Amino acid sequence: FVEEAARQADALQLFDEMVMVVVSHKPNLRKLQGDLAEMLELNLKEEGELLRTARLRERLNQVKKILIIMDDVWTPLDLRTIGIPQGNLHKG
């Protein structure tokens, strides 16, 4: 279902960018940030969690309409900790 939703959104050109990541049973913040960054063509060399979060948030804020699909989510995630802006915090 997730892949089909991504294909539909892409075919209809509803978003400027689209990324999809697999979270898994035990989410790893660093891996999740790295996977998102890779799909966004962002090089995250920073070692510190706060710097990585800030750089990812900065990159996501550059896009007006972005679809972020997170598959295999088993527990609630704090999107701010990952670096994903929400609501009024997204400048796009």
Buried (B, 14 or more C-beta within 10 A) or exposed (E): EEEEEBEEBEEEEEBEBBBBBBBEEEBEBEEBBBBBBEBBEBEBEBEEBEEBBEBBBEBBBEBEEBBBBBEEEEEEBEBEEBBBBEEEEBEE
